């Protein structure tokens, strides 16, 4: 474990921490009840290219933009897993 926040979030990953060549994962609790299949939300940051280049690469691989209730003010894109084409968000 790398870090624990006051809200109960945990960051796990390599000892070098955020921004290295290996990913870190942040697990955040929620008070909202879950229905249906559990969902996994992953924030991914490329370390070898800028966000626009990484977004273009991921779109070419088959992912697509997803609307999960964002306001439009977020500085990051939200993408759907290309393997869940028929699933509604």
Phi, psi and omega in degrees: 000136179264323186202155175226127180268165180297332181281000180098356178295144177238138172250127178236149180162194182292157183300335180293340178083194186298142173093357178277185181288344179254149184285154166248154180236132177249123178257122183241133178286159176223147177266354182282134177292144180258135175243147178073206182293139176296144178252152177238124179252121182239127171266125183238132176236122176290143178251354183246006178199166180280170186299318181298318179295320180292319178299314178301317179299315181292322178295322177295332179280354174115356176287169180214157177299146180230140176259111179242024178095015179292158186274342186097352179266353183293141179274013181228153174275156173246126184237151177261147175302129181296345180272001181241044185304324184270353183280137177269142177257000000 
